[in-house]
Structures are given as C-alpha cells and as structure tokens.
Amino acid sequence: MSSNQIKVLFFGQIAEYTLVNQLILNDFYDTDAVIAHLNFIYPRLQDSPYQLAVDKEIIHENTAFTANHILALLPPYAGG
C-alpha cells in the first residue's frame, strides 16, 4: 500500500478542545481509523457531538479513503 495523507480540519468548539485547527495524518485508510486515533489523542472528542465531512460532503458511516482527502470535524450549529 502506498502512503495516504489525510488532512483533518477542526472547527468551532472542536478546535477549542484539540487546541489545533488542522492535522496531517499518514496511512489511515478510512474514517473509523482516523476517529479512533483522534479519540485516543483527544479523549474529550469522545463525548463531543460533531458531524464528519469528507471533501466537503457530510458523511454518516465509515468511509474509505482512496487517495489524499480532507476530513472535517464539524461542531453542532444552529441556523437562523
């Protein structure tokens, strides 16, 4: 397998919990693996509500990475 680079973006209160706006991770091949890794590094994420987006598309289940992708953790928001 070749190296797969994932850019992880954090927004709003999620960025406040992690104290970073983005990370670059290598050799992760699906969203479940990335989330498990992030929960290990940032335990507070386990109790935080958020949605996931891969390449600007909201996802609702484990998604495989086929090439380099951007994964965003989006906090809850209210519309107006």
MOPE-V326786 format. One record per pair of residues at least 12 apart in sequence whose C-alpha atoms are under 10 Angstrom apart, sorted by sequence separation. I is the first residue (numbers start at 1). J is the second residue. D is the distance in Angstrom with one decimal. If there is no record, write none. Layout:
BEGIN
i/j/d
I/J/D
I/J/D
END
This chain:
BEGIN
i/j/d
9/21/5.8
10/22/5.9
25/37/9.7
8/21/8.3
9/22/4.4
10/23/8.5
55/68/9.7
56/69/9.9
58/71/9.7
8/22/5.3
9/23/6.7
55/69/6.2
56/70/7.8
57/71/9.3
58/72/9.0
7/22/6.9
8/23/5.1
9/24/8.9
54/69/6.8
55/70/5.1
56/71/8.0
57/72/9.3
58/73/9.8
7/23/5.8
8/24/6.2
54/70/5.7
55/71/6.5
56/72/7.7
58/74/9.3
6/23/8.2
7/24/4.6
8/25/7.5
35/52/9.7
53/70/8.0
54/71/4.7
55/72/8.0
6/24/5.7
7/25/6.4
53/71/5.7
54/72/6.5
5/24/6.7
6/25/5.1
7/26/8.8
52/71/6.9
53/72/5.1
54/73/9.2
5/25/5.7
6/26/6.2
18/38/9.3
52/72/5.7
53/73/6.7
4/25/8.2
5/26/4.5
6/27/8.0
31/52/8.7
51/72/8.1
52/73/5.0
53/74/7.5
4/26/5.5
5/27/6.3
6/28/7.2
31/53/9.8
50/72/9.6
51/73/5.9
52/74/6.2
3/26/6.5
4/27/4.8
5/28/7.4
6/29/8.8
18/41/8.8
19/42/9.7
31/54/8.7
50/73/6.2
51/74/5.1
52/75/9.0
3/27/5.3
4/28/6.5
5/29/9.1
6/30/9.7
18/42/6.3
49/73/9.5
50/74/5.2
51/75/6.5
2/27/8.0
3/28/8.5
4/29/7.2
6/31/9.9
17/42/7.6
18/43/9.4
49/74/8.7
50/75/4.5
51/76/7.4
1/27/8.8
3/29/9.5
8/34/8.9
17/43/9.3
18/44/8.4
49/75/6.5
50/76/5.8
17/44/6.9
18/45/8.3
35/62/9.8
48/75/8.2
49/76/6.7
50/77/9.3
6/34/8.8
14/42/9.9
17/45/7.5
31/59/9.6
45/73/9.9
48/76/9.4
32/61/8.5
33/62/8.9
8/38/9.7
14/44/9.2
31/61/8.3
32/62/5.6
33/63/9.9
14/45/7.5
17/48/9.2
31/62/5.4
32/63/7.6
33/64/9.7
30/62/6.6
31/63/5.4
32/64/8.8
30/63/5.4
31/64/6.5
14/48/7.8
29/63/8.6
30/64/4.1
31/65/7.6
13/48/9.0
14/49/8.9
29/64/5.8
30/65/5.3
13/49/9.9
14/50/8.0
28/64/9.1
29/65/5.0
30/66/8.7
13/50/9.6
28/65/7.7
29/66/7.3
34/71/9.0
27/65/9.8
29/67/8.7
35/73/9.7
11/50/9.7
29/68/9.6
28/68/9.8
31/71/8.0
27/68/9.8
26/68/9.3
9/52/10.0
9/53/9.6
8/53/9.9
8/54/9.4
24/70/9.3
7/54/9.9
6/54/10.0
7/55/9.9
23/71/9.8
22/71/9.7
22/72/8.9
21/72/10.0
22/73/9.9
15/73/8.8
6/65/8.4
14/73/7.2
15/74/9.4
5/65/9.4
14/74/7.3
15/75/9.1
4/65/8.0
6/67/8.6
7/68/7.9
8/69/8.6
9/70/7.3
10/71/8.8
11/72/7.7
12/73/9.2
13/74/8.8
14/75/6.3
4/66/8.1
5/67/7.7
6/68/5.6
7/69/6.4
8/70/5.9
9/71/6.2
10/72/6.0
11/73/6.5
12/74/7.4
13/75/6.5
14/76/9.7
4/67/6.2
5/68/5.1
6/69/5.2
7/70/4.8
8/71/4.8
9/72/4.6
10/73/5.2
11/74/5.7
12/75/6.2
13/76/9.0
3/67/9.0
4/68/5.7
5/69/7.1
6/70/5.8
7/71/6.1
8/72/5.7
9/73/6.3
10/74/6.8
11/75/6.6
12/76/8.9
2/67/9.5
3/68/9.0
4/69/8.5
5/70/8.9
6/71/7.0
7/72/8.3
8/73/7.6
9/74/8.6
10/75/8.6
12/77/9.4
END
